[in-house]
Amino acid sequence: MSIKKQFLKTRPICKVAFRLSKDESKDAKQIFLVGDFNGWDENSLPMKSLKSGDFVAKLDLETGREYQFRYCFDHITWGNDSQADNYVHSSFGGCDNSVISL
């Protein structure tokens, strides 16, 4: 898992790349990036499957904020990012959410 941040000098935006390796993808056919930035919609941000077997999603997010997120594997299993900046307890399902700070 990796998260890469590229802060823009001209706008209060950070280009964020979320990446899961083939091994981390748990043999999923589809992985969705779900979080504050898309209203926790389990269908709106499918990650792109690469030839290597990795999955990637790129977003432009507003700086000065924190965003909670998780990965949804094949609409069945949920997971967090080991490279997240923090984790917070979620009242939904009693699990933790990953947090990215910008």
Phi, psi and omega in degrees: 000142175208150175231123177245132182245134175231105181279133179274141180278333187267344182217156178280057183231145173238128174275119185243129176249121176258130183222134174243132179286168178304318180294324182281345184284353176056036180059024180290146175276326178222142173229134179245139174267120188232133180183193179305324186289347177227025178063025180059033178280115185288357182239352191276339182232074175290137177280146181280130177274125180265162179301330180289347184097353176285160174239141182219147173219138180237132182228150169259115183240147180291135179282167180079015183227166169243144180234132173269144180202165174209167174256141177243116184264114177053030181059023182237304187252143178247148179211159177257171180259124181292344180260010180298154179287335182194175176222141177229149180289135178258136177284346179268108177084359176065029180247180175261151172251147172286151179230135172243130181254128180238000000 
